[in-house]
Structures are given as C-alpha cells and as structure tokens.
C-alpha cells in the first residue's frame, strides 16, 4: 500500500465526515498567518513614522493594531487547535473501534495466530501516530505554510533582493526534512515492534506470575524485563534524536542567512538603496518565518511515522474472514439434530503439512449422547470446533439435519450450539453478568435457575456480594471447579439444541463431579450431545463412542461393543481402572 493510497483511505473512511471542522481550522490558520504577517508589516510604519519622523499621530494607533494582531493570532491558533484535537479524537475513536470490531469478528484461527501484546501496541501506539499525522501535521502544514507565504509577501514588499537570499533556506530545510523523514519512518516501525514485544511480555508476566514464584525465576524475569524496557528506550531515544537532529541544522542555516542578510543589507543601507525601517520590518518578518520553516521541515517526519503506522493498522482493519456470517442465507432448520461428517479433512493454517483430521466419516444421532475418546492430540477438540464453525474443514462436508452448515446463516447455527470447554473463559465482571452473557435477554429468575442447576448456588451463597461478586480477570478469584460450574450454568441458560462438552468436569473433585454429572444429565436430556472426557466413567452410558487416534477414527460402538472389538479402547479403559 503506497502513501497516496493510505492518505486516500484515511480521508475517505475517517476525515471526510469532519471536513467542515477541518475547513474551519484552515480558516483560523489563515487568520494566524495574516496576523503574524501584519505584526511584521506594522514595524515599517512604526519605525518610519514614530521613531524616525516622530509622528505622534500613530503613537497609540500602531501599538493598538499590534495588540489586535497578537490577540487575533492567539485566539485563532487556540480555535484551530481545539477543532483539530476534536477531529483527531473522533478519528482515533473510529479507527480503534474498527480495529476492535475487526478483532471481535475475526476468525478464531486468525486470532490464535496473533499475540495480544501486538494488538495492544497497534491499538495505542500506531493509532496515536496516525491521529498525530492527521491533526498536528495537517494543522501545522496549513498554519505554518500560510504564515510563511504571508511573511514572504511582507519580505518581498520591503526588499526583493534580500528576500531572494532568505528564501534559499527553504529548499535546504526541505531536503534535510525528507532525509530525516525516511529514517524516522523506519525507526518508528522498529519502536512499534519493541512496544509490542513489551506488551506481550507484560501479558505473559500476568498469566504466569505463579509459575515465576514456584520456580524462583524472579531474577531471570527481572533481567528479561530490563532487556525489553531497554530495547524500547533505545528506539525511543533514536526517534527523539532523529527528530531533533533538524534543530542544529536549522540553527546553522538561520545563522548563515542572517549573517549574509546583515552583510548585504548593510551595503544597501550605506548606498541609500534600503531604508532602516524597511530593513527592520524585513528582519522581523524573516525572524518570524524561522519557526514556520522549522515546523514545516519536521512535518515530513510526522507524516512518515503516520504512514508507517497506517501500513500496519489498515491491514488489521481490512482482514478478510474465511468464515463469513452470511446474513442473507437461510436460517438452519433444526429438526432432530443429526450431525454427519463426510470425508472431512482438517489442518491448521500454521501447520499445513500435518493433518489434524484425516478423512473423517461419522454420524452423530440427534438427541443422543456421542463420546469422542482418544489420547491427547488425537483430534477430538478439533473435530468439536468444526461444528459451530470456529474452523472450517479443508475438504469434506459437515451437515446438520442434512443441511451443509456452510450454506446456512452462521448466527442461526451458533444460536443452537452451546459449549462447555476445559479452558473456561470468563470476563472481569460479576458472577451474574458472566452467566447472563449466554442469554442477554434472560430474566433474573432464569439466571438464578441456571446457577442452581449447575451447582453454582452452593459457592455463590458463601460470597459476601453473592451474584454481584466481581470475579477478577478470567475468574482469578474463583477455583477451577467454580469456574467450570459457571461455564455449565451458561449452557443451562442458553438451552440450545446441541451441547458440546470438552472435558466439562475436568477441574472438579470427585464429589462435585458426581453432582455436576447429574446436572449435566439433565442438561443434555433430549439434546444432541458430543462429549470429550478424560475420565471414561463419565461417558460409559453414551449411545455411541468414537475411538480416535492421530486424526483417524479407529472404532465406534457403545462401551460394551468397544470392549470386545477395540484393543485401543480396551487398553485405554484398563489403564484407568488399574490406576483407580
């Protein structure tokens, strides 16, 4: 994506709606330029009439106009900045919302291949760079550009020869800025990467804090922390150094210009080719022009940073999902809830060579319980994730009641599917809201009933704030079993036609597991249920059991049938019995 394409995109999607405010800011920038130029121009009559000719008629009038000029400049500059700050914050909000929306709607596989820290860095660091470009750089371009033009007009009206000497500084400053801008863009990209690395590391610290303590790795992590922070510091210093590198260059150029001007203007004054009032008015205009020239010289740097950020941000917003919602497609017609996989092959995009599922052909009877059994890595959880279309098969067909799930509305499909995962995900919110998340329009009574059915009521009653208890990040204030029960409560509340249980009782003690199992028996009654269980005791009564190994289905049948015909299942069962 070229810089021009990025600018067009940013204008079309983000700044176009605020064009009135931008134009108003430009108007105030014109007033800033006019008032600044007027200040320099007023020195001519001030010196000529007041100081040289001692004309008292203008003694009050000229100072009054100078005050008006400065007041106009100050107020106009304030208004222009306020307008552009408002535009910048609106644009920032819109970009961040588009990023978050893209994140929320993104395919599961896409998100799993990204790191949270990188997204945080993009959301903050990069978006700030873009908004700074659209606000500060844009405003300075007009404000300082128009001011420079106005001051050049004043300079040329005083003496065109001196003006030609002074104007040489502008292209020299532009060349310097262009070179600095290229370097700044590269270093800004590196800084963003380091910022993302630090965010990633911080997230890992929070997630693994207990592990750090247990294995006594505090000193090791302190050293790692120092490296991450130091790397970011070095890049930040480099950015600042490049940015201020223009200062000595501009100072040297200005010094040379002033020296040349004083030398040449001295000769002109001595030869009566330049009046003293013209010289001071010209000098004031030139000195006032120093700041806009300096600002314009560094605008390229800000634009370079913004462009680099845009190249990282826009692809995130534009990411195309492979699994589309397809709102225009017909809703799925649930009847019995029969599920069938025909010649299904699947692998994760990150590992194209390794097939997770290989030519799977299975039938899952509706309103019955079907179990998937196998060692870790056999493909059980991957198969389960295909049913709600968290992933799609690379080849083959998955049907529900004879309907290809790719051909139906995704919302209608997922509406009738609940999942209780071994890795419970909870929000940093109240217990009540975490349960209600499964059904936003549920009544309080329905939430309480779901909690009771899932055996949550026992531990909720012991909490000071009951249902309004804040559970912390991912339920950190709850035990594994309590979190699992909240997940089961969601499934009760949603009351969908298909239930997916992935090690649903894995975090429960034997006593609680027994109680939960009774609750689950009620949950799955007359529903299509697919269960993955490490403990075979929980799936012995399944209507059908599929034995999986390395992505293949080896055998199928009920418990008794598999004990007689499947050595894999028999060995798996005996190991658990002997263990017990």
ZIFEN-V410389 format. One record per residue. RES is the residue in one letter. PSI is psi in whole degrees, 0 to 359 (999 if undefined). Layout:
res: <RES & RES>
psi: <PSI & PSI>
This chain:
res: <X & X & X & X & X & X & X & X & X & X & X & X & X & X & X & X & X & X & X & X & X & X & X & X & X & X & X & X & X & X & X & X & X & X & X & X & X & X & X & X & X & X & X & X & X & X & X & X & X & X & X & X & X & X & X & X & X & X & X & X & X & X & X & X & X & X & X & X & X & X & X & X & X & X & X & X & X & X & X & X & X & X & X & X & X & X & X & X & X & X & X & X & X & X & X & X & X & X & X & X & X & X & X & X & X & X & X & X & X & X & X & X & X & X & X & X & X & X & X & X & X & X & X & X & X & X & X & X & X & X & X & X & X & X & X & X & X & X & X & X & X & X & X & X & X & X & X & X & X & X & X & X & X & X & X & X & X & X & X & X & X & X & X & X & X & X & X & X & X & X & X & X & X & X & X & X & X & X & X & X & X & X & X & X & X & X & X & X & X & X & X & X & X & X & X & X & X & X & X & X & X & X & X & X & X & X & X & X & X & X & X & X & X & X & X & X & X & X & X & X & X & X & X & X & X & X & X & X & X & X & X & X & X & X & X & X & X & X & X & X & X & X & X & X & X & X & X & X & X & X & X & X & X & X & X & X & X & X & X & X & X & X & X & X & X & X & X & X & X & X & X & X & X & X & X & X & X & X & X & X & X & X & X & X & X & X & X & X & X & X & X & X & X & X & X & X & X & X & X & X & X & X & X & X & X & X & X & X & X & X & X & X & X & X & X & X & X & X & X & X & X & X & X & X & X & X & X & X & X & X & X & X & X & X & X & X & X & X & X & X & X & X & X & X & X & X & X & X & X & X & X & X & X & X & X & X & X & X & X & X & X & X & X & X & X & X & X & X & X & X & X & X & X & X & X & X & X & X & X & X & X & X & X & X & X & X & X & X & X & X & X & X & X & X & X & X & X & X & X & X & X & X & X & X & X & X & X & X & X & X & X & X & X & X & X & X & X & X & X & X & X & X & X & X & X & X & X & X & X & X & X & X & X & X & X & X & X & X & X & X & X & X & X & X & X & X & X & X & X & X & X & X & X & X & X & X & X & X & X & X & X & X & X & X & X & X & X & X & X & X & X & X & X & X & X & X & X & X & X & X & X & X & X & X & X & X & X & X & X & X & X & X & X & X & X & X & X & X & X & X & X & X & X & X & X & X & X & X & X & X & X & X & X & X & X & X & X & X & X & X & X & X & X & X & X & X & X & X & X & X & X & X & X & X & X & X & X & X & X & X & X & X & X & X & X & X & X & X & X & X & X & X & X & X & X & X & X & X & X & X & X & X & X & X & X & X & X & X & X & X & X & X & X & X & X & X & X & X & X & X>
psi: <121 & 166 & 321 & 317 & 321 & 314 & 317 & 317 & 316 & 322 & 312 & 316 & 336 & 324 & 343 & 321 & 347 & 22 & 327 & 316 & 321 & 316 & 323 & 321 & 322 & 318 & 313 & 329 & 324 & 318 & 321 & 313 & 316 & 314 & 323 & 315 & 321 & 324 & 315 & 318 & 324 & 341 & 331 & 299 & 331 & 312 & 317 & 308 & 318 & 309 & 321 & 312 & 353 & 45 & 109 & 347 & 334 & 6 & 324 & 327 & 313 & 313 & 324 & 315 & 325 & 319 & 315 & 318 & 314 & 321 & 316 & 317 & 312 & 312 & 317 & 319 & 319 & 312 & 318 & 317 & 319 & 315 & 314 & 330 & 316 & 316 & 315 & 316 & 324 & 317 & 317 & 314 & 315 & 318 & 314 & 321 & 320 & 321 & 314 & 320 & 316 & 320 & 313 & 320 & 353 & 153 & 147 & 317 & 322 & 315 & 319 & 338 & 359 & 160 & 139 & 319 & 322 & 318 & 319 & 317 & 316 & 317 & 328 & 294 & 306 & 318 & 322 & 321 & 319 & 313 & 326 & 321 & 317 & 336 & 288 & 309 & 319 & 313 & 314 & 325 & 312 & 312 & 308 & 327 & 313 & 322 & 316 & 317 & 315 & 317 & 325 & 322 & 315 & 316 & 316 & 327 & 334 & 313 & 115 & 330 & 312 & 324 & 321 & 323 & 315 & 326 & 344 & 331 & 330 & 307 & 328 & 318 & 322 & 318 & 316 & 315 & 321 & 317 & 318 & 324 & 318 & 315 & 321 & 319 & 317 & 313 & 323 & 322 & 317 & 321 & 320 & 320 & 317 & 323 & 319 & 320 & 318 & 319 & 317 & 314 & 319 & 318 & 317 & 322 & 315 & 318 & 327 & 23 & 318 & 320 & 320 & 318 & 313 & 317 & 7 & 51 & 23 & 312 & 320 & 315 & 328 & 317 & 319 & 318 & 316 & 321 & 313 & 314 & 320 & 319 & 317 & 321 & 315 & 318 & 322 & 319 & 319 & 318 & 310 & 321 & 315 & 319 & 316 & 355 & 335 & 336 & 304 & 324 & 314 & 322 & 317 & 313 & 317 & 317 & 316 & 317 & 316 & 318 & 313 & 318 & 318 & 318 & 309 & 318 & 328 & 317 & 320 & 319 & 318 & 329 & 11 & 30 & 356 & 128 & 159 & 321 & 322 & 319 & 313 & 323 & 318 & 315 & 319 & 316 & 319 & 319 & 323 & 332 & 344 & 313 & 312 & 323 & 316 & 316 & 315 & 328 & 333 & 353 & 322 & 328 & 312 & 322 & 320 & 318 & 316 & 319 & 318 & 318 & 320 & 323 & 336 & 326 & 310 & 320 & 329 & 316 & 325 & 3 & 132 & 124 & 136 & 328 & 103 & 150 & 321 & 59 & 334 & 344 & 158 & 151 & 149 & 140 & 95 & 129 & 272 & 339 & 27 & 136 & 134 & 133 & 125 & 113 & 46 & 126 & 142 & 139 & 153 & 144 & 332 & 346 & 77 & 334 & 337 & 107 & 123 & 323 & 134 & 107 & 58 & 127 & 102 & 154 & 129 & 114 & 138 & 148 & 24 & 168 & 125 & 133 & 146 & 124 & 141 & 167 & 163 & 132 & 8 & 346 & 7 & 307 & 324 & 318 & 318 & 322 & 345 & 333 & 314 & 11 & 40 & 330 & 161 & 146 & 149 & 333 & 162 & 178 & 141 & 120 & 146 & 119 & 43 & 5 & 125 & 121 & 344 & 340 & 8 & 164 & 127 & 321 & 317 & 329 & 307 & 340 & 330 & 19 & 130 & 148 & 136 & 107 & 155 & 330 & 89 & 133 & 122 & 159 & 153 & 75 & 189 & 162 & 317 & 310 & 329 & 323 & 314 & 343 & 330 & 338 & 88 & 330 & 11 & 147 & 164 & 320 & 321 & 321 & 313 & 320 & 317 & 321 & 320 & 317 & 328 & 10 & 24 & 333 & 327 & 311 & 335 & 320 & 336 & 348 & 145 & 316 & 9 & 235 & 342 & 13 & 127 & 127 & 355 & 176 & 119 & 37 & 35 & 336 & 3 & 156 & 167 & 319 & 321 & 319 & 320 & 320 & 325 & 322 & 320 & 324 & 321 & 318 & 320 & 316 & 319 & 324 & 51 & 168 & 339 & 129 & 126 & 119 & 109 & 96 & 49 & 337 & 20 & 331 & 14 & 146 & 169 & 318 & 313 & 322 & 319 & 317 & 316 & 322 & 323 & 320 & 319 & 324 & 324 & 321 & 318 & 2 & 124 & 29 & 150 & 117 & 129 & 123 & 137 & 126 & 132 & 322 & 113 & 338 & 336 & 349 & 12 & 330 & 10 & 144 & 327 & 143 & 130 & 128 & 122 & 150 & 121 & 42 & 2 & 151 & 115 & 314 & 166 & 156 & 182 & 181 & 310 & 317 & 317 & 327 & 330 & 331 & 347 & 109 & 324 & 312 & 318 & 315 & 319 & 316 & 315 & 322 & 319 & 321 & 314 & 324 & 320 & 999>
